[in-house]
């Protein structure tokens, strides 16, 4: 797989998927700076759906490009993984 898709660097899972083909597992693409800000669970769910829709049927691990950091709102992290 390919890990570390950083949206702040102009990378998108959909763009990499288009170039890499349907078989390579892609990982990342949630902006940790955005996730660190207070977000309604509905906003997080909408962002997840927007990121995953063009990747339907292909291997992907949606998460931050650099892991989870101290200070991330727990409710945001929970909403991300429930979505």
N, CA, C and O atoms as a DFTB+ gen file, in Angstrom:
332 C
 N C O
     1  1       0.807      -1.182       0.000
     2  2       0.000       0.000       0.000
     3  2       0.858       1.256       0.000
     4  3       2.084       1.197       0.090
     5  1       0.194       2.369      -0.101
     6  2       0.838       3.678      -0.127
     7  2       0.246       4.514       0.988
     8  3      -0.961       4.759       1.006
     9  1       1.079       4.957       1.920
    10  2       0.643       5.671       3.108
    11  2       1.105       7.120       3.056
    12  3       2.117       7.438       2.431
    13  1       0.358       7.992       3.716
    14  2       0.776       9.372       3.896
    15  2       0.194      10.348       2.895
    16  3       0.835      11.346       2.565
    17  1      -1.005      10.084       2.405
    18  2      -1.634      11.016       1.469
    19  2      -1.960      12.305       2.223
    20  3      -2.847      12.310       3.077
    21  1      -1.264      13.382       1.922
    22  2      -1.366      14.647       2.647
    23  2      -2.157      15.675       1.843
    24  3      -1.660      16.193       0.843
    25  1      -3.399      15.980       2.278
    26  2      -4.198      16.942       1.527
    27  2      -3.572      18.333       1.494
    28  3      -3.752      19.060       0.516
    29  1      -2.845      18.717       2.534
    30  2      -2.200      20.026       2.567
    31  2      -1.097      20.176       1.530
    32  3      -0.687      21.292       1.211
    33  1      -0.613      19.048       1.001
    34  2       0.418      19.063      -0.044
    35  2      -0.202      18.877      -1.423
    36  3       0.502      18.640      -2.404
    37  1      -1.529      18.988      -1.489
    38  2      -2.210      18.865      -2.774
    39  2      -2.483      17.436      -3.202
    40  3      -2.853      17.195      -4.351
    41  1      -2.304      16.483      -2.293
    42  2      -2.554      15.078      -2.631
    43  2      -4.006      14.732      -2.314
    44  3      -4.569      15.214      -1.331
    45  1      -4.593      13.907      -3.142
    46  2      -5.934      13.409      -2.859
    47  2      -5.957      11.918      -3.151
    48  3      -5.277      11.436      -4.057
    49  1      -6.742      11.203      -2.376
    50  2      -6.863       9.765      -2.611
    51  2      -7.402       9.504      -4.007
    52  3      -6.925       8.603      -4.697
    53  1      -8.386      10.279      -4.427
    54  2      -8.977      10.074      -5.754
    55  2      -7.946      10.321      -6.852
    56  3      -7.895       9.572      -7.828
    57  1      -7.132      11.352      -6.706
    58  2      -6.112      11.648      -7.706
    59  2      -5.042      10.578      -7.789
    60  3      -4.617      10.194      -8.879
    61  1      -4.604      10.093      -6.625
    62  2      -3.598       9.028      -6.608
    63  2      -4.205       7.734      -7.137
    64  3      -3.546       6.987      -7.860
    65  1      -5.462       7.467      -6.778
    66  2      -6.133       6.255      -7.268
    67  2      -6.160       6.259      -8.796
    68  3      -5.910       5.233      -9.429
    69  1      -6.462       7.402      -9.377
    70  2      -6.526       7.512     -10.832
    71  2      -5.182       7.141     -11.470
    72  3      -5.146       6.501     -12.521
    73  1      -4.091       7.542     -10.836
    74  2      -2.759       7.267     -11.385
    75  2      -2.247       5.876     -11.032
    76  3      -1.546       5.254     -11.830
    77  1      -2.594       5.379      -9.836
    78  2      -2.038       4.114      -9.350
    79  2      -2.854       2.895      -9.750
    80  3      -2.352       1.772      -9.696
    81  1      -4.096       3.097     -10.146
    82  2      -4.945       1.970     -10.488
    83  2      -5.746       1.487      -9.296
    84  3      -5.601       2.020      -8.196
    85  1      -6.599       0.471      -9.499
    86  2      -7.571       0.068      -8.489
    87  2      -7.065      -0.903      -7.424
    88  3      -7.796      -1.184      -6.475
    89  1      -5.853      -1.423      -7.541
    90  2      -5.433      -2.495      -6.641
    91  2      -4.581      -2.052      -5.455
    92  3      -4.578      -2.730      -4.427
    93  1      -3.868      -0.954      -5.562
    94  2      -2.984      -0.490      -4.500
    95  2      -3.806       0.107      -3.362
    96  3      -4.669       0.953      -3.597
    97  1      -3.543      -0.328      -2.133
    98  2      -4.242       0.226      -0.972
    99  2      -3.667       1.608      -0.658
   100  3      -2.455       1.769      -0.518
   101  1      -4.543       2.592      -0.549
   102  2      -4.147       3.963      -0.233
   103  2      -4.568       4.298       1.191
   104  3      -5.602       3.833       1.670
   105  1      -3.742       5.123       1.872
   106  2      -3.960       5.396       3.282
   107  2      -3.737       6.874       3.565
   108  3      -2.730       7.450       3.153
   109  1      -4.686       7.484       4.272
   110  2      -4.526       8.865       4.710
   111  2      -5.627       9.771       4.204
   112  3      -6.770       9.345       4.037
   113  1      -5.278      11.026       3.960
   114  2      -6.053      12.069       3.301
   115  2      -7.035      12.833       4.173
   116  3      -7.814      13.630       3.651
   117  1      -7.025      12.620       5.488
   118  2      -7.807      13.483       6.364
   119  2      -6.841      14.521       6.934
   120  3      -5.838      14.166       7.554
   121  1      -7.138      15.780       6.727
   122  2      -6.293      16.877       7.199
   123  2      -6.369      16.952       8.722
   124  3      -7.413      17.289       9.280
   125  1      -5.267      16.639       9.390
   126  2      -5.261      16.607      10.849
   127  2      -5.495      18.005      11.429
   128  3      -6.049      18.126      12.521
   129  1      -5.088      19.051      10.726
   130  2      -5.363      20.413      11.190
   131  2      -6.850      20.706      11.205
   132  3      -7.350      21.354      12.125
   133  1      -7.557      20.233      10.194
   134  2      -9.010      20.381      10.139
   135  2      -9.661      19.555      11.245
   136  3     -10.581      20.022      11.917
   137  1      -9.180      18.327      11.431
   138  2      -9.752      17.436      12.438
   139  2      -9.512      17.962      13.854
   140  3     -10.276      17.644      14.765
   141  1      -8.470      18.755      14.047
   142  2      -8.147      19.299      15.368
   143  2      -9.094      20.425      15.785
   144  3      -9.161      20.774      16.963
   145  1      -9.822      20.990      14.828
   146  2     -10.774      22.065      15.122
   147  2     -12.126      21.459      15.498
   148  3     -12.478      20.382      15.017
   149  1     -12.883      22.145      16.352
   150  2     -14.215      21.634      16.676
   151  2     -15.045      21.479      15.395
   152  3     -15.185      22.422      14.618
   153  1     -15.583      20.296      15.193
   154  2     -16.383      19.984      14.004
   155  2     -17.628      19.219      14.442
   156  3     -17.526      18.312      15.268
   157  1     -18.787      19.559      13.913
   158  2     -19.968      18.733      14.182
   159  2     -19.768      17.345      13.567
   160  3     -19.142      17.213      12.515
   161  1     -20.293      16.328      14.217
   162  2     -20.167      14.955      13.709
   163  2     -20.707      14.844      12.289
   164  3     -20.180      14.077      11.483
   165  1     -21.754      15.604      11.980
   166  2     -22.338      15.558      10.635
   167  2     -21.357      16.085       9.585
   168  3     -21.304      15.570       8.469
   169  1     -20.587      17.103       9.943
   170  2     -19.584      17.663       9.032
   171  2     -18.477      16.636       8.769
   172  3     -18.012      16.486       7.640
   173  1     -18.073      15.947       9.810
   174  2     -17.044      14.913       9.659
   175  2     -17.570      13.780       8.792
   176  3     -16.870      13.306       7.898
   177  1     -18.797      13.342       9.048
   178  2     -19.393      12.271       8.236
   179  2     -19.495      12.694       6.775
   180  3     -19.245      11.887       5.879
   181  1     -19.857      13.945       6.527
   182  2     -19.940      14.442       5.158
   183  2     -18.586      14.451       4.470
   184  3     -18.478      14.099       3.296
   185  1     -17.549      14.854       5.202
   186  2     -16.193      14.866       4.634
   187  2     -15.737      13.448       4.318
   188  3     -15.134      13.206       3.272
   189  1     -16.023      12.511       5.215
   190  2     -15.656      11.107       4.975
   191  2     -16.351      10.592       3.714
   192  3     -15.715       9.974       2.861
   193  1     -17.647      10.846       3.597
   194  2     -18.388      10.392       2.412
   195  2     -17.812      11.007       1.142
   196  3     -17.680      10.327       0.124
   197  1     -17.469      12.288       1.201
   198  2     -16.901      12.984       0.044
   199  2     -15.558      12.368      -0.357
   200  3     -15.281      12.217      -1.547
   201  1     -14.734      12.014       0.612
   202  2     -13.427      11.425       0.314
   203  2     -13.546      10.001      -0.214
   204  3     -12.792       9.602      -1.102
   205  1     -14.494       9.230       0.329
   206  2     -14.587       7.813      -0.032
   207  2     -15.399       7.538      -1.294
   208  3     -15.175       6.522      -1.953
   209  1     -16.325       8.409      -1.642
   210  2     -17.220       8.150      -2.773
   211  2     -16.472       7.796      -4.054
   212  3     -16.840       6.816      -4.701
   213  1     -15.443       8.542      -4.455
   214  2     -14.766       8.185      -5.710
   215  2     -13.875       6.948      -5.603
   216  3     -13.284       6.521      -6.594
   217  1     -13.778       6.373      -4.405
   218  2     -12.898       5.222      -4.187
   219  2     -13.670       3.929      -3.972
   220  3     -13.082       2.903      -3.631
   221  1     -14.974       3.974      -4.169
   222  2     -15.824       2.809      -3.909
   223  2     -15.291       1.569      -4.612
   224  3     -14.954       1.599      -5.796
   225  1     -15.223       0.488      -3.861
   226  2     -14.795      -0.791      -4.422
   227  2     -13.289      -0.963      -4.529
   228  3     -12.823      -1.964      -5.075
   229  1     -12.517      -0.005      -4.018
   230  2     -11.058      -0.127      -4.055
   231  2     -10.514      -0.118      -2.627
   232  3     -11.172       0.395      -1.723
   233  1      -9.319      -0.679      -2.413
   234  2      -8.771      -0.729      -1.060
   235  2      -8.287       0.646      -0.584
   236  3      -7.489       1.303      -1.252
   237  1      -8.783       1.061       0.575
   238  2      -8.410       2.358       1.138
   239  2      -8.507       2.291       2.657
   240  3      -9.398       1.641       3.204
   241  1      -7.590       2.965       3.327
   242  2      -7.645       3.151       4.778
   243  2      -7.723       4.655       4.990
   244  3      -6.729       5.362       4.829
   245  1      -8.890       5.137       5.348
   246  2      -9.068       6.569       5.544
   247  2      -8.587       6.937       6.938
   248  3      -9.017       6.339       7.924
   249  1      -7.718       7.895       7.020
   250  2      -7.201       8.367       8.295
   251  2      -6.366       9.607       8.062
   252  3      -6.279      10.101       6.938
   253  1      -5.754      10.110       9.115
   254  2      -4.880      11.259       8.931
   255  2      -3.605      10.797       8.244
   256  3      -3.259       9.616       8.274
   257  1      -2.925      11.728       7.638
   258  2      -1.688      11.372       6.945
   259  2      -0.528      11.219       7.920
   260  3       0.514      10.677       7.552
   261  1      -0.688      11.684       9.151
   262  2       0.419      11.626      10.094
   263  2       0.066      11.077      11.458
   264  3       0.776      11.354      12.425
   265  1      -0.993      10.314      11.571
   266  2      -1.359       9.726      12.853
   267  2      -2.247      10.641      13.684
   268  3      -2.682      11.697      13.223
   269  1      -2.504      10.222      14.901
   270  2      -3.317      10.995      15.833
   271  2      -2.384      11.691      16.813
   272  3      -1.411      11.099      17.281
   273  1      -2.680      12.936      17.120
   274  2      -1.820      13.734      17.981
   275  2      -2.533      14.086      19.272
   276  3      -3.762      14.120      19.338
   277  1      -1.737      14.345      20.291
   278  2      -2.305      14.810      21.550
   279  2      -3.087      16.090      21.284
   280  3      -2.656      16.940      20.506
   281  1      -4.219      16.217      21.922
   282  2      -5.024      17.415      21.784
   283  2      -6.127      17.338      20.748
   284  3      -6.965      18.236      20.672
   285  1      -6.144      16.270      19.939
   286  2      -7.255      16.119      18.995
   287  2      -8.532      15.897      19.795
   288  3      -8.538      15.094      20.728
   289  1      -9.609      16.591      19.450
   290  2     -10.862      16.361      20.168
   291  2     -11.316      14.906      20.011
   292  3     -11.491      14.417      18.894
   293  1     -11.501      14.233      21.127
   294  2     -11.916      12.832      21.093
   295  2     -13.198      12.613      20.317
   296  3     -13.346      11.606      19.625
   297  1     -14.131      13.558      20.429
   298  2     -15.400      13.422      19.706
   299  2     -15.166      13.450      18.198
   300  3     -15.858      12.753      17.455
   301  1     -14.205      14.242      17.738
   302  2     -13.903      14.291      16.306
   303  2     -13.309      12.972      15.830
   304  3     -13.682      12.460      14.775
   305  1     -12.389      12.431      16.607
   306  2     -11.763      11.156      16.237
   307  2     -12.818      10.055      16.207
   308  3     -12.842       9.236      15.288
   309  1     -13.684      10.039      17.209
   310  2     -14.753       9.037      17.243
   311  2     -15.683       9.193      16.041
   312  3     -16.055       8.201      15.414
   313  1     -16.058      10.424      15.718
   314  2     -16.934      10.662      14.562
   315  2     -16.262      10.227      13.266
   316  3     -16.924       9.692      12.377
   317  1     -14.960      10.449      13.148
   318  2     -14.222      10.028      11.956
   319  2     -14.311       8.518      11.782
   320  3     -14.616       8.036      10.691
   321  1     -14.052       7.779      12.835
   322  2     -14.038       6.324      12.719
   323  2     -15.430       5.712      12.668
   324  3     -15.597       4.619      12.126
   325  1     -16.426       6.383      13.215
   326  2     -17.802       5.887      13.095
   327  2     -18.358       6.119      11.691
   328  3     -19.260       5.410      11.244
   329  1     -17.814       7.111      11.008
   330  2     -18.298       7.436       9.668
   331  2     -17.789       6.431       8.676
   332  3     -18.088       6.532       7.486
